[in-house]
C-alpha cells in the first residue's frame, strides 16, 4: 500500500524506537508525535501537552502512557487525555499500520 | 466468567478503604456487597470532633457518597446489621432478613464503646461517643441542657468535653487515672494540657471512680452522678468515653477465633481462610489498633491478597497521637514514658507552655512526647519509625530539624502559625487554606493524596514538612501510611535498597528481568522507576549492563537541557571553569550562526547557550568542538575553582589544576543525582566549596575535604571528612566517596540526603577507617569510567540515537 487519497505514509514502524516517539512536521494543527508503546501499538497525538504545550514526543513512554518532560503530566496515548488529577486533552490522530508502514489520515492532517 | 462474590460487613473507614485499594488493583474481580449498620455511607470518623464543636458538618465528613457505591456497582445495604455468618453455606444474614452469599468475606465491624457497668447506665441522656448518632445527640443535648459529665480523660473524652464546652455546656471530665491521656502523655505534658483546658472552663476530677448515675424526679433522664468518694454533681448529659473494645460478637458467633479482637495473620486472614478482617476489630500479633494509619496499612495488605496478588504482608504499625482541640498542640509517639534503661532528653519552658521529651535507647529515638510546640512531630516520628541512628545529631535533636527547605514559603516553618492565605508551596502557588480545605472536603489522608489533589509539595518538595504538619493538624492522628521501607513507586512494593541488592546479588543485567523476577505490577514500569532501574543496572554492572536511552529523561537522551518552550540549552565543558580565546571564538560563532537568543554564564562557571532547536543540536556540538558539559544529567556537572596560588596573592594551593584533574577523572560519570564539586586554593574559599557534594579546600599543609553540602532548596553546609597531603590522595578519597554514593545512593537522592540517611559515621568508616575498601571503591569508580564516551562526538559508543534529531516532514498538504 502506498499513499492514497485518504491515507498519507509517514514512515516505517521500525524507525520509531520502542517506548519512544518520532515527530511528524507539516500538519496544519502542528507537529504530531508518533509513539510506539511496549506492545508495539502505534499512537499519534498532537505534540503539545494540554498543560503548557510541552513536546510530548520527548517524554518517557510506559504502558499506553507518556509523561510530559516539562511538568510530568501523564497523558493517555489512546485518548490524548491527561490522567487524574490533571485535566485536558491533546488532539489525537488516527493511525493505520500496514506491512510495517505507518499512515495518518489526510483529512485530519489538513484540518486545524 | 462468573465473578466471585465479596461481602463486606462494616461500612466504615477500614473496610471501605480496603475496597478502594482492591478496586485499584482488580476492578472487575468481584461482585461486591456492603452491609452498614448506620444509615450513612462511609464517613470520616476522625472528624466527628470538629462536627461536635461546630467547625464542620456531617455532609463535609462523608468520604464515599452513595454515587461512589453506584459507580462501582457495589450493592449497599445501609441501616442493616448482619446477625449471622453461615460459614458452611457461605452466606451472611442481616437482622431484616437480607441474605448475601460470599466467596470471600471481609469483616470490618470496628469497635464498641465500653459502657461502665454502673447503675443508671441505661438512662436517657447517657451516651457513648462513637458515631454520627451520638454526635447529633450531644449537639441536641447541648442546646437544651446545661451540665455535661464526660467519663474518661483520654483522647476521645477530651475531644468530646471540648466540643460540648464550645457548644455552651458546663463540662466536668471524670478520670480514673492520675493524669489525663495517660496512654499518650507523660505527667508533665498532661499537667500542661489540663491547665490549658481548665483555663477554657472545663473542670476535672482525677483519680475518681463513678459509682452510680442517678435519674431526675420523674425518672425520664439522668440528672446527677455519684462518685465512690461520696461526691455528687449535676449531670443531664453523661458521655461514656472510657475506652473501646473490638466488636467481635458476629465473628465469635460464627466460631471464628477471637481473643481481644478477631485474630488475623500477616495477610489479614482469620482462622477461616475465606474470611478476612481489618480495622479496629482485629487483633494482629497481640495489638489492636484504633488509629487510622495502621488501619489503612492493613487495608492495603488485605486488598493485595483479595486481588490475588499475594505479595503484601502486614507487620504491625508504630502509632502516634495528636489531640484535635483547636489551639492545643500535643504530640506523642512510641515509648514516651521512658524510665529505667532509657535516656531522656527534655526541654521545658512552662511559662511559654512548651515541653518536649525525647526518649532514646541504644542511639535510637524510641519515644516522643511534646506539648505546645509540635512542629517537629512528623520529623521525630519519621526518625522513630525508620529507626534512624541519632548519635551524630544527639546534641541538637531536641531543637528539632523540620525537614523544610529554606526557600519558597516565606520563611515559615510552623504550619500552625500560618494564616490560610500564607503560601505553603511556592512552586505551584498553593496556600494553607487550599490544602486544609482539600484535606477536609475531599477526605485526604496522606502526603501523596495532597500532592495529587492540590499539587502542594509536588514539585521541588521543599515544603513537604509543612504539608505534613498541616495534615497532622487536620487529621489529628498519624496521617502517614508510609511503611518503614518505602516502595520505589506504584509499580512495586520493593524499596530502592531491595532492588539494588537484588541487582547485585542476582546479577540482573536487564530491566525486564527485574520487573518479572521481582513481581512488578506493570509490564514497562513507569516514568519514575524506569530511570532508576536503568541507573542501578549500569552503575552496578558497568560495561556489562546495557544502557536503555528510552528509560532516561529526555535531557539524557538528547544530551541537552529541555526548556519550557521545547528548545534546548547547550553547555560545553570547560574543565575547571577554564577556557581560552579559541573556544570563546567558536562559542561566539555558534551563537551567531544558530541565532542563539540567550548566552549566559552559569553558576558552575560555564557558558550556556539557550534556545537551541533540537534538530540543530548535532551541528551545534560539531561547531563548538568541545566536550559535553553534562549540564543536563544526573551526572558529574562541574568542578568550580578559584584562581589559587597560580595567580592569587593569598592562594596556598594550585586549585585550578586540582579542579581540572578531578573533573577529567570524573568525566562521563552518571550518579543517582547531579554531582558538583569545587576546589578553593585557600580557606577564603572563593569557589564556595562548603555547599558542594565534594568540596576541596587548599591549606598551606595540604587539602581539606568536605562532603555532602548543598546549595539548593535547603542550604546544607558540607561536613568535614578529612585532611590530606597529596593531590593523588584527594583524587582517591573524593573518588571513593563518590563511588560509595553511586553504589548505595537511591536514585534522585543527593549526597546530602544520602549521608543523612546512612550517617556520617558510616561514611567515615568506609572511607577513612578501611584503607583497602577505600582503594577498592576508587578502583571501581575508575573502572566504571574507563573509556567514557563523549556523547556529543562518540555517538555510537554513547548510544545516542541520531534519528531523534530529524523530524519527519509531510508532503505538501492541500
Contacts between the chains, C-beta under 8 A, distances in Angstrom:
chain1	res1	chain2	res2	distance
A	3	B	811	7.7
A	8	B	810	6.6
A	8	B	811	7.0
A	10	B	808	5.6
A	10	B	810	6.9
A	11	B	808	5.3
A	15	B	803	6.5
A	17	B	549	7.9
A	17	B	550	6.1
A	17	B	801	6.4
A	17	B	803	7.7
A	17	B	804	7.9
A	18	B	550	6.8
A	19	B	524	6.3
A	19	B	550	4.2
A	19	B	551	7.8
A	20	B	550	5.0
A	20	B	801	7.9
A	20	B	804	7.8
A	22	B	803	7.1
A	22	B	804	7.6
A	22	B	807	7.5
A	22	B	808	5.9
A	23	B	807	4.5
A	23	B	808	6.8
A	24	B	807	7.0
A	24	B	808	4.6
A	24	B	809	7.8
A	24	B	810	6.2
A	25	B	807	4.5
A	25	B	808	6.9
A	25	B	809	5.5
A	25	B	810	6.9
A	26	B	809	5.4
A	26	B	810	3.4
A	26	B	811	7.8
A	26	B	813	6.3
A	27	B	810	6.3
A	27	B	813	6.9
A	28	B	813	6.3
A	31	B	807	7.1
A	34	B	808	7.8
A	37	B	524	7.9
A	38	B	523	5.7
A	38	B	524	4.0
A	39	B	523	7.9
A	52	B	564	7.0
A	53	B	565	7.8
A	53	B	566	7.7
A	54	B	564	7.7
A	54	B	566	6.6
A	55	B	562	7.8
A	55	B	566	4.3
A	58	B	554	4.1
A	58	B	557	7.8
A	58	B	558	7.3
A	58	B	562	6.4
A	58	B	566	7.4
A	59	B	527	7.4
A	59	B	554	7.0
A	60	B	527	4.2
A	60	B	530	6.3
A	60	B	531	7.4
A	60	B	550	7.3
A	60	B	551	7.1
A	60	B	552	7.9
A	60	B	553	6.8
A	60	B	554	7.9
A	61	B	524	7.7
A	61	B	550	7.0
A	62	B	522	6.7
A	62	B	524	4.6
A	62	B	525	5.5
A	62	B	526	5.0
A	62	B	527	6.3
A	62	B	530	6.6
A	63	B	522	6.2
A	63	B	523	7.0
A	63	B	524	6.0
A	63	B	526	7.8
A	65	B	526	7.9
A	67	B	526	7.9
A	67	B	527	3.7
A	69	B	553	6.8
A	69	B	554	4.4
A	69	B	555	7.9
A	69	B	562	5.4
A	70	B	562	7.2
A	70	B	564	6.1
A	70	B	566	7.9
A	72	B	527	7.0
A	74	B	527	7.5
A	84	B	452	7.5
A	85	B	452	4.9
A	85	B	453	5.9
A	106	B	813	8.0
A	109	B	810	6.4
A	109	B	813	5.9
A	110	B	813	5.2
A	110	B	814	7.4
